[in-house]
Amino acid sequence: MADYNSLRTLSVPRDRRMILPTLWIFATLNYIYCDVFSLFFDKVGQSQEATMSTGPVLFFAVVMETGMAMVVLSRVLPYLANRWSNVGIGILLTAVEAWSLTDGTPTPFYIFFAAVEIATTLFIIWYAGAWRRGQGS
């Protein structure tokens, strides 16, 4: 068992090419679990009819795919493209998630997941925006 002194010397990974994809995985898992919860626990017992046309559904599919693509892109893009794609996609997904809270009255679990997702993407925006060349690349 590790004692206090050995725990103090543990190094935290500083490589942004490792941390950013991990954050995107975390955000994506939250999006998925929120959607699963919504399917099972939102308006329980009521049948819901799809009211969106295929255009908006495709738009949201593309938006969600951008976050999933960032898992890979954060590992392989060169520094500048990596930095700005993380900031840009982070802004996009933060805005979409914040906008989703304005549709009707969200359930408490949805608000919880949205808060975690927004906090994660805001951290991604800050973390990537503060990334300087040669700093964990």
PEMOLIN-V49249 format. One record per residue. N is the residue number from 1. RES is the residue in one letter. PHI is phi as a letter, one per 30 degrees, with the letter a starting at -180 (none if undefined). Layout:
BEGIN
N|RES|PHI + N|RES|PHI
END
This chain:
BEGIN
1|M|none + 2|A|d + 3|D|c + 4|Y|e + 5|N|d + 6|S|d + 7|L|d + 8|R|d + 9|T|c + 10|L|d + 11|S|c + 12|V|c + 13|P|d + 14|R|c + 15|D|d + 16|R|d + 17|R|d + 18|M|c + 19|I|d + 20|L|d + 21|P|d + 22|T|d + 23|L|d + 24|W|d + 25|I|d + 26|F|e + 27|A|d + 28|T|d + 29|L|d + 30|N|d + 31|Y|e + 32|I|d + 33|Y|d + 34|C|d + 35|D|d + 36|V|d + 37|F|e + 38|S|d + 39|L|d + 40|F|c + 41|F|c + 42|D|d + 43|K|h + 44|V|e + 45|G|i + 46|Q|c + 47|S|d + 48|Q|c + 49|E|c + 50|A|d + 51|T|c + 52|M|c + 53|S|d + 54|T|d + 55|G|d + 56|P|d + 57|V|d + 58|L|d + 59|F|e + 60|F|d + 61|A|d + 62|V|d + 63|V|d + 64|M|d + 65|E|d + 66|T|d + 67|G|d + 68|M|d + 69|A|d + 70|M|d + 71|V|e + 72|V|d + 73|L|d + 74|S|d + 75|R|c + 76|V|c + 77|L|d + 78|P|d + 79|Y|e + 80|L|d + 81|A|d + 82|N|d + 83|R|e + 84|W|d + 85|S|d + 86|N|d + 87|V|d + 88|G|d + 89|I|d + 90|G|d + 91|I|d + 92|L|e + 93|L|d + 94|T|d + 95|A|d + 96|V|d + 97|E|d + 98|A|d + 99|W|d + 100|S|d + 101|L|d + 102|T|d + 103|D|d + 104|G|i + 105|T|c + 106|P|d + 107|T|d + 108|P|e + 109|F|d + 110|Y|d + 111|I|d + 112|F|d + 113|F|d + 114|A|d + 115|A|d + 116|V|d + 117|E|d + 118|I|d + 119|A|d + 120|T|d + 121|T|d + 122|L|d + 123|F|d + 124|I|e + 125|I|e + 126|W|d + 127|Y|d + 128|A|d + 129|G|d + 130|A|d + 131|W|d + 132|R|c + 133|R|e + 134|G|i + 135|Q|c + 136|G|h + 137|S|c
END
